[in-house]
Amino acid sequence: MRPSVVLVAFLSIIAGVTGLATAYTNNRHPAPTVQVAIEPGKPRVKLAVLVVFDQMRGDYLEKWRSLFGQEGFARLQSEGAWFTHCYYPYGTTTTGPGHASMLTGTCGDRHGIINNNWFEGGAVVYCAGSTRYELVPPLPVIPDPKASRDVKPKPKEIGNPDRLLAETVADVLRTSHPTTKVFGLSLKDRSAILPTGKHPNGAYWFDGRFVTSTYYDAGVHPWVKSFNDLTATGQLEGANKWFGKDWIPSRTDINYFDWLDPVVTKMKGIPATGSQELAFRRGGKARPGKEYYDALANSPYGNDMLLELAKTCVTAEQLGKHDVPDLLVVSFSSNDLIGHSWGPDSPEVLDVTIRSDAVMAELLAFLDAQVGKGQYLLAVTADHGVCPVVKVSQERGIRDAERVSLKAMQEAIETHLTAQFGGSIDTKDSKKKLVWIEAFGETNAVTFPWIYFNQKMLTQFGKSREEVARETAKFLASRSAVAQAFTRADFASGFLETDAIKHRVLRSFNAERAGDVYVLLKPYCIPAEGFKDTGTTHGTPYNYDTHVPLLVYGPGIVGGVRTEPITPQATAAIFSKWLCLPLPNKAEFPIPATLEGN
């Protein structure tokens, strides 16, 4: 595919940003129960593998298809079912909700993971963590020569699935077959935790070494300890294997800018035949430490490290070699970190996507040899897409695209509400001014898009939440970057079936956890907090954030492209059928009608 095709692919995304990309955007609420025929007899496979490439947008596998080898994505596209019209049917497309949705088969309104963070019980809480548990192995004590005693790390929310309100396929598998083995692996804690449910055999994530929490066990599995021990030596083993390596283009035979939108070349001031290396950076530091591990995660080598751990897990635990089927979830986080840093139209994202193809080729060859071809089911998807970098959108002529300061927006709302309803001083601290907004977006979009009001202010001034919410929504309607603001009353009354965007927002509303006002920015607008000018983010109901790939490979699946509109949540029904399991208790999306080539 040449650059002209890249432009066509991008224009198709623009055309469908707010349109009805899939029939599943209009699911009624509450969702109906889905009936999936479970065939009698043994499961079809010995191992089910869910592979997630965090932030891999749905168009990447098409526009860069000819750059892939034959044994990775291309094998899945030709020998497996490749669903090109796969969209999340909800609005808050962040990592937590995505990973909670795939194997529960439902949305945040039902599984409860409405965002990465929300406000609950008087505090901002994390979707996959709490202070009830401790990290395993524990964080090291930090030597402090200036203090009378060494400094212990401050307690933080440690990974666990307590906030997940729905079963996953993993939960059903463990209930049906107690001796089965279930593992979740990722660089991010929520990505390893949420798909594997309440009772996996292990969930591991990366924090300078691979860790878990006391929710799961008091120690790590021997094969994890061995990996961490190699890292602890300080030698070029374990997580240190890539120390000192430069991140250079994996394909030296092509000019990456030929495969990107020409506006990117124009913006960088680099001619189409110019150097590629300007877009890449060094991954190594002076010595292995936090800076190195952060750089490792924000490079394709983070995926390589996780692949090594996944292969070790399969071998050490003998996954796929038991009398009952096993389940493995591997979520590659580096694609997301890279995408946030440089955006979807960068050579960095192109390179990590090409390298992801090589990761898949190696994983498939390994599973063929270790488990046996025809003995495993594998699905590849993503937890969300991503918005273009604002400057790129502006260069393309999208005038409304802008970086929006949520801090400034929150301050403006506070000023307006104080003028309308009054202000107050904290009775316990005369120097502290009470605020109307308890949580929103002052620190890296902490609960955005939800605004949570301060109950003390509502009580003091005798105002209902809906009255203040209505005033806030009215005020936000005048802001240039705001498409619409929804109150809880709006969600209670529902939306027209024809309004796909509003229905996606509705599927992210859980009455017990949602805020008072949902702020929807205009297409191609992103929060300014937490991202440099070269970076971007996701989290909206627009198609560039909801469109993801879905590839399904295994026995009984006829290869080829499928244009049937589906959601990633269909993975729950697919895995349930191939594992001969009942559906998870809140699953609602059926097996695609064309999956087996019918």
Secondary structure, DSSP 8 states (H G I E B T S, - for coil): --HHHHHHHHHHHHHTSSS---GGGG--SS---------SSS-S-SEEEEEEETT--TTHHHHTGGGS-TTTHHHHHHHSEEES-BB-SSS---HHHHHHHHTTTS-HHHH---SSEEEETTEEEETTEETTS-EES----B--TTSSS-B------EE--TT--S--HHHHHHHH-TT--EEEEESSHHHHHGGG-S--SEEEEESSSEEEETTT-SS--HHHHHHHHHHHT-SSSGGGTTTT-B---S-TTS-GGGGS-HHHHHHHT--TTS-SGGG--B---SSSSHHHHHHHHTSHHHHHHHHHHHHHHHHHHTTT-SSS-EEEEEEE-HHHHHHHHH-TTSHHHHHHHHHHHHHHHHHHHHHIIIIITTSEEEEEE-S------HHHHHHTT-TT--EE-HHHHHHHHHHHHHHHH--EE-TT-TT-EE-SEEESSTTTSSSTTEEEE-HHHHHHHT--HHHHHHHHHHHHTTSTTEEEEEEHHHHHH---TT-HHHHHHHTT--TTT--SEEEEE-TT-EE-TT--TT-----SSSHHHHB--EEEESTT---EEE---B-TTHHHHHHHHHTT----TT------TTTT--
